[in-house]
């Protein structure tokens, strides 16, 4: 090989390394941007107390967990209804958790315990059914979650039937 051929190989290697470095730096920038944003997971679960009276749901539990790297200030909690944008906000202070607004630190969770009748009233009402739980933060972000509609539907049917 001639010296000019080696120069072309060297310049090609340098260009390849430069392109790879640029691509890796863009990937790292995207990763840092994504992980330094707030991330809140919201879910609605059912709580049972087992006793001699049976195993009917005694409360619903809305849980907001901060899985991001920065604190999030929660300002309200409730359920999303059938039409997008329709919500039912819970205004009573939570019984077993700090009141709102509440700063949710990374890796921590906040819960709101709700009477089943309160949620079922929204589920069977004119604007129902309930699509899932939500919490809002101080910046105005609406964090929606998921719930099992099967026990909401079965509980609503059970409360409508005579006992």
N, C-alpha and C positions, 0 to 999 in steps of 0.2 A: 504494500500500500504506500501511496505517496503521502507526504506531509499534509497536502490539502484534503485528502480523504479522511485522515485522522481528525483534522479540524472540523469537518462536517459531522463526524460521529460525536465529537465532544460537544458541538453546538446543539445537536439533536438531543443528547442526554441532558444538557442544561435546560433546554426548552421543555422537555418532558418533566423534569423535576420541578420547574417553575409552575407548570400547569397543575401538577399534582398538589403542590403546596397551596396554590390558589384555591383548588377545589376543597382541600382539607380545611383551610381557614374559613371558607364559606360554610362548610358543614358545622364547624365548631361554633361559628357565630350564630347559626340557626339553633343549635342545641342550647347554647347559653340563653338566647332570647326565649326559647320555649320553656326552659326549666326555671327561669327567674320570673315567670308570670304566676299569678295565683291559680291554683287548681283545687276546686272543691267538689267532692262527690257527695251526692244527696240520695238518701234512700228512705223509704217508708216501710216499716216492718210491723208485725203484729206481736203483741205481748200476751202471753197466757199465764194465768195463775191456776195451777191444778189444785183442785179441792174436791170435796164431796158433792158440790153442786154441778160438776161437769167441767168442761174445758172450753167455755166460750171466751172469745177475746175480751180482755179486760181493759186494754189500752193499745193505742197505736203509737209507734215510736218513730219520729222523724229524726234522722241522724245526718249531720253535716260534718264531713271529715276533710281536713285540709291536708291534701297530699302534695302540695307544692312546697316551695322553699321560702316563701315570704308570708308574713301574717296577713290575715283577711279580717276585716271588721264586718260582722254580720249585723244587718239592721232589721230584717223581717223574715218571717217563715210562714208557709202556708201550702196550699195545693193548687195546681193548675187544673182548670176545668176544660170542658169539651172544646169550646172555641178558643183558638190561639189568642192569647192576651188576656183572657178572663181568668182571674185568680180569686181565691178565697184566702184571706190573710188571717192568721191566728193572732188575736190581740191580747189574750190573757197571758200573764207572765208565766214562764215555764216553772213547773213545780219542783223539779229535781236538778235544774241546771241554772247557770247564771243568766240574768235577764238580758234582753237585747237593748242597746247594741252591745255586742260581745266581740272581743278580739280573739280570733281563732288562730293560735300559733301553729307553725308547721308540725305535722305529725300528731296533732290533737283532734279530738272530735267534740261536737256539741250536740245535745239531744233535746228534743221537745216531746213531752208525753201528752197525748191527746186522747180524750174520751172517744170511743168508737162512734157514739151517736152523733158527735159533732161532725166527723168526717162523712158518715153515712147520710147526714142531712144534706151536705153539699153533693154527694154522689147521686142521690135520688131526686134532687131538686131540679128546677126548671133549667138551670145552666149546667147541670151535671152531664155526664159522669166525671168523676175525678180521673185525670190522666196520670198524675204523679205529684210528688212533693217538690217544693222549691225553697230556696233561701235567696235573699238579695243581699248584696254587700254594699259598702259605703260608696263605691264608685258607680253604682247603678247596675252592676252585672247581675243577671238573673240566672242562678245556677239551678237547673232542673234535674230531677232524678227519676228514679223508676220505682214502681210498686207492683205488687201482684194484684191485678184487677180481679182475679178469681175469688179471693177471699172478700174483697169489697162487694162483688156481685152476689156471692153466696150469703154474706151477712145481710145485705139489703133485702134479698128474697126471704131470708129467715125472719127478719124483723117485720116484714109486711104480712106474713102468714099468721093466723091466730094461734095462740099457744094455750 
